């Protein structure tokens, strides 16, 4: 079976869209970075290296230091799918990130987004 196109899409190509979506709703690039780092375990420097290398999503998540243990608490619908029911683990991680960015853009408090 062919892999979904998003797996080979450049994270660096999508990242500006995450920022744009958040900034349209009064959030900041720093908040976007915070939620991405929370999910993936990257620090700011490592995140920037991933962007600079233009790694695809598959590589981005395969090289992630540690997916947050609370990521499984991310629930809800994104792109018509319940994130907690997505079977492909890579697709689930991508949708987790989409969901976090959506929550940020919708004005949720950081404590709720970061499941603290």
PyMOL commands that set and color helices and strands:
alter all, ss='L'
color gray80, all
select helices_A, chain A and resi 5-8+11-24+29-40+44-53+57-62+71-73+83-85+89-105+110-113
alter helices_A, ss='H'
color red, helices_A
select strands_A, chain A and resi 77-78+81-82
alter strands_A, ss='S'
color yellow, strands_A
deselect
rebuild
show_as cartoon
